Amino acid sequence: MVEALLRIGELAARAGVSIRTVDYYTGLGLLTPAQRTAGGYRLYVPTDVDRIHLVQRLEVQGVPLDAISTALTAPRADVTEILARIDEDLRVLHAAAETASPEVHGLLAAIAGRVHSLITVALQIPPDLFVP
């Protein structure tokens, strides 16, 4: 069964955000209305609730909204290549941590933890939240 499209207020209520937030995210290209009513009201798909939650999770991790927008609307990348680059970067980080002073070691450990958190969020993103 196909779920009905949501007006902006319904989307905001389901996502637990304000209408202004939905407007803002739409303006940034993070959300795209599925269609408009004859009266000009924007209608969104129910999965946009998940998309809003994803944007919020990424924001909490410190990812800027413009970077989130770019990532969600960019052509699909080769995940294998991206994971290989991340793996190499983590190897370099680990090697640097082994020879670093205790202060720098702590900083590098914090960076590695942040990378791990971002990867965890990225792996939880359903493919249908990306723009085709």
MOBELWO-V772398 format. One record per residue. RES is the residue in three letters. PSI is psi in radians with two decimals (999 if undefined). Layout:
<<RES;PSI> <RES;PSI>>
//
This chain:
<<MET;2.33> <VAL;2.24> <GLU;2.61> <ALA;2.63> <LEU;2.71> <LEU;2.40> <ARG;2.87> <ILE;-0.71> <GLY;-0.67> <GLU;-0.75> <LEU;-0.82> <ALA;-0.77> <ALA;-0.78> <ARG;-0.62> <ALA;-0.22> <GLY;0.56> <VAL;3.03> <SER;2.81> <ILE;-0.62> <ARG;-0.67> <THR;-0.77> <VAL;-0.76> <ASP;-0.81> <TYR;-0.83> <TYR;-0.66> <THR;-0.75> <GLY;-0.56> <LEU;-0.13> <GLY;0.16> <LEU;-0.49> <LEU;2.55> <THR;2.12> <PRO;2.44> <ALA;-0.60> <GLN;3.12> <ARG;2.61> <THR;2.99> <ALA;-0.51> <GLY;0.03> <GLY;0.08> <TYR;2.40> <ARG;2.43> <LEU;2.40> <TYR;2.72> <VAL;2.63> <PRO;-0.52> <THR;-0.19> <ASP;-0.38> <VAL;-0.82> <ASP;-0.66> <ARG;-0.73> <ILE;-0.77> <HIS;-0.67> <LEU;-0.82> <VAL;-0.75> <GLN;-0.72> <ARG;-0.71> <LEU;-0.65> <GLU;-0.74> <VAL;-0.57> <GLN;-0.03> <GLY;0.18> <VAL;2.18> <PRO;2.59> <LEU;-0.64> <ASP;-0.61> <ALA;-0.65> <ILE;-0.79> <SER;-0.80> <THR;-0.77> <ALA;-0.67> <LEU;-0.32> <THR;-0.10> <ALA;2.70> <PRO;2.60> <ARG;2.33> <ALA;2.87> <ASP;1.86> <VAL;-0.60> <THR;-0.78> <GLU;-0.74> <ILE;-0.80> <LEU;-0.63> <ALA;-0.71> <ARG;-0.72> <ILE;-0.74> <ASP;-0.79> <GLU;-0.75> <ASP;-0.69> <LEU;-0.58> <ARG;-0.76> <VAL;-0.74> <LEU;-0.76> <HIS;-0.76> <ALA;-0.71> <ALA;-0.65> <ALA;-0.57> <GLU;-0.54> <THR;0.07> <ALA;2.78> <SER;2.86> <PRO;-0.65> <GLU;-0.82> <VAL;-0.64> <HIS;-0.76> <GLY;-0.72> <LEU;-0.78> <LEU;-0.62> <ALA;-0.68> <ALA;-0.72> <ILE;-0.78> <ALA;-0.68> <GLY;-0.70> <ARG;-0.77> <VAL;-0.77> <HIS;-0.77> <SER;-0.75> <LEU;-0.69> <ILE;-0.71> <THR;-0.79> <VAL;-0.79> <ALA;-0.67> <LEU;-0.31> <GLN;-0.02> <ILE;2.07> <PRO;2.43> <PRO;-0.49> <ASP;-0.03> <LEU;-0.13> <PHE;2.60> <VAL;2.24> <PRO;999>>
//
